[in-house]
Amino acid sequence: MLPAELHKRLHSNGTVFGSLIVSPSPRWPDVVKTCGLDFVFIDTEHIALDREKLSWMCQTYMSLGLPPLVRIPSPDPDVATTVLDGGAAGVIAPYVESVAQVNALRGAVKLRPIKGEKLKGILAGEAVEPILEDYINKRAADCLFIVNIESVPGINALDDILAIPDLDGVLIGPHDLSCNLGIPEQYDHPDFLEACKTIFHKAREANVGAGIHFWGNVSQQVRFLEMGANFLIHSADILLFQKHLSADLSAIRKTAGIKVDTLDEGKVDSI
């Protein structure tokens, strides 16, 4: 899938699936490309990846038809530009709560390479030369712009955020959102589910992609799709490794009659 196709499906009724990729191993992309994903999610907010390694991952997954969406460490326009220069197909900005943040990020992602006073003028509504406008629009089609909505202030500002041009999607960070709601990691709590439903509904009504990164069971993830999400980031390579290796070893030990002494067997932590 090319970034332009991913862009089209986020804004339509299509559903796309990705997964968080933590491992920078050169062997990993050949495995990931066989898993049925539409894109990959690379998180530099919580995962330690240097610029060169991140660029290698982006360039590799892009060449395999898996557009890499990179979450930057903070909603910083300069960092957004850096990851796009490194080969990212799109930027996910974490913990966004205001129109000002989104507008500044829009300038970095969708109006590249314009900077300085000219960028300020365009963001303020000044006219753009036709040749430049055409140039910017062609580049913007291959750069996806997504923001994390993971707090009550973010939800309260969502209508105004969704009114900003060029936004391709909103993504729920469930751990941060549940903590902000005062119900940490209670992902079946009515307040958490209602917040998710509100975010999904508002985004889809605005013709913007609505997504969540989640690592729970199948029924939980299907529930988010039924609530209105149209892009799902399923778990992470490291969590799936832990989950399936633990399950296999448990089954082998049980079948062989070997007693397990650890209390932590099979536990899967969130990211």
Summary of the structure (lengths in Angstrom):
residues: 271
radius of gyration: 19.5
end to end distance: 26.3
largest distance: 74.7
contacts: 860
relative contact order: 0.12
helix: 47%
strand: 15%
